[in-house]
C-alpha cells in the first residue's frame, strides 16, 4: 500500500480524504493544514489519521505521494524541491479532476445499481413467469414466478441452455424466426399447463440479442374466467335487489349520466327510464342542485339533503354515496325518500314520545337526595304509603321535590307497570280542566271531537294520577274530584253514564288548605278525603346538612346539560350556600349552581365561593337588620306594616327573577294569579 500525505484540508482536501480512505491501495499517512479547525482536519481526527500544521518535518522518504490542495503555487514548488526522488507530488488541479471522475463513477454505479434493483423488483414481483435468453439460447434472466412454475431453482437455471431447463421451449425457435408468438399453450415437464407469449429482442439497429418469454399458469386464467362469471351473477343479483326495493334508487356513471333506476324511483318522481337513463343527473331535479354531481366532484357521501324532483315537484330527502372501485371513481348511487312519508312518521313518533313522557314515572326513591332526619321521615312515610292504595297528599313549599316523591311512590307501588299521568291543575284554565280530567262526549260543546275523548282519569286506569297544585281547583271541579275518590267512577262532560275507574290519586300543594277551607275556597269534605295520608316534605332551610349531597347530584346533572366537568364544591362555597335560607328550596339551589357554572372558566374543575352569585339582596338584608337591630325606621312600625313591607319586597324580587312573567311569578310564590294581581293593585304597581 502507498502512503499519501494531503497538504490542505479545505473542501477539496476533505473530498480527497474521503475517497482515499475508502480505497485499499492507499493509506493516508497525514493531513496538513495551518488551520486546525479546517473540515479535513476535523474529519482526519475522527478517522484517527495524524494531523499537523507544517508538512516539512513529515515529508520523508516513507511518503509515496503528496497531494497539494492548498492552491498555492509557492507551496507546491517548495514541496517539489524538498521531496525525495521516490515521492510523487500531485497538484490540486489534477487531484480535483481525479476526485470529480471518481465521484461521477460512484454516481453512475449507484444509478446502475438502482436501475438494476428496480428492474429486479418489477421482474420478481409479477405473478407471470419471465425468462430471457441470449443469442446462444442461454438463460440470462429468470424470475421467481418462473422458478415456481418450472420447478427449477434460479441458481440452477442462470447461464444454462434453455433446452436443459425446459426441453420443449419454443424460445430457440424465436431466435431463428425473429417473430413473436402470442398466447401459445404449452405443457411443462411437471405437467403444469401454461399460456405463453414469446418475443424476439432486437435493438435499434435491427440486431438480435436474445428472446423473451412471459407465461401464466392456465389454471389462474380459468379461475379468472370463473370470477368474471361470478361477478356477472352478483351483478344480476344486485340489479334484481335494486329493482325489487321499495326505496327509490338511482345510479349514475362517473360522467354523471343515469345508468340505472328502479320502479320505486319512477313511482316517486313520475319519471320513466327514457327520461333518466343516459341523461345528465340534473334531469330529474325541479328545485335544488344535483347531489350526484356534487358527490362526483368531492368523492364524499352526502346525507339528508332536501330537494324537489320530477314534474310534480315532489319534496324528497336524498342520500348519495360515491362508487369507488380500486381507488377509482366509477359513479354514484342515490337513495330518495318521500318527505311527506318522513314527516308523517316524525309526527307519529313525536305523538308517541309525548304520550310516553306523560304516562311514565321517571324517578325512584334512589333519586331522592337527603340524609337529614326530616327528609328520612318523609321518605319512610312515602314508602309506607306506596304499598297501600290510599290517597296521598304531598305538602311542602315550592321547589322541595313534591313531584319527585309522586314519581317514586308510583314506581314503588304495585301499579308501577301501569300508567302514571301528571296534571298541573294551575297550568290548565278552569274552562278546560274539567274536560281534560274527566273527558267529554261527542257534541258536549262547540269544537268537541267526533266520538268524544277520554279524560286523564280514564287514561290512568289501573295506574296513578298526580294532581299537582290541587289547591288551585275550582269548587265545581273539587266536587267532581270528590265523587271520583268516593265512588271510584267518573262522568264525562256532556255525559250521563258513570264510568268505573281504578286510580291511585297522589295530590300535592304548597298552599295552606286549612286557611283555604276557612276562606271557603277549598271543600272541607275533599280536604279530609285527600288528607288521609299527608306527607310533609321539609324545606331546604330545615335540612341544610343535605346541601353538600344535593350539590354533588345537581352538578352531575348540570355537567351533562352544559357539557362541563365540574368535580366538586369548595368548603368556602359550601359555607356560603349553608348560610342562605333558600326560600326557593332545591329548585333555587339548582338555579344558583347553574348560574355559577355558566360564569366559570372552561378549565376550572372546582366551584368556589367567588363563582356563586350574591344570595338575597340589599333590601332583604336591610329588612332583617331593621327587625333584629330595631333601626329608627322600623322601630315604631306596626307588625302588619312590617309584614306588608316584607311581602311587597319578596313579590317584587320574585317578579324580577321571572322577567316580569306574572303567571310564572304566581306559581313560584305558590299563590293564584288572581291573588298576585290583587296584591299588585293594592301596592299601586299595576
Buried (B, 14 or more C-beta within 10 A) or exposed (E): EEBBBBBBBBEBBBBBBBBBBEEEEBBBBBBBBEEEEBBBBBBBEEEEBEBBEEBEEBBEEEBBBBBBBBBEEEBBEBBEEEBEEEBEBBBBEEBBEBBEEBEEEEEEEEEEEEEEEEEEEEBBEEEBBBBBBBEEBBBEBBBBBBBEBBEBEBEEBEEBEBEBBBEEBBBBEBBEEEEEBEEEEBEBEEEBEBBBBBBBBEEEEEEBEBBBBBBBBBEEBEEEEEEEEEEEEEEEEEEEEBBEBEEBBBBBBEEBBBEBBBBBBBEBBBBEBEBBBEBBBEBBBEEBEBBBBBBBEEEEEBEEBEBBBBEEEBBBBBBBBBBEEEEEBEBBBBBBBBBEEEEEEEEEEEEEEEEEEBBBBEBBBEEBBBEBEBBEEBBEBBBEBBEEEEBBBBBBBBBBBBBBBBBBBBBBBEBBEBBBBBBBBBEBEEEEBBBBBBBBBEEBEEEBEEEBBEBBBBBBBEBBBBBBBBBBBBEEBBEBBBBBBEEEBBBBBBBEEEBEBEBBBBBBBBBBBEEBBEEEBBBEEBBEBBBEBBBBBBBBEBBBBBBBEBBEBBBEEBBEEEEBEBEBBBEEBBEBBEEBBBBBBBBBBBBBBBEBBEEBEEEBEEBBBEBBEEBBEEBBEBBEEBEEEEEEEBEEBEEEEBEBBBEBBBBBBBBEBBEEEBEBBBBBBBBBBEEBEEBBEEEEEE
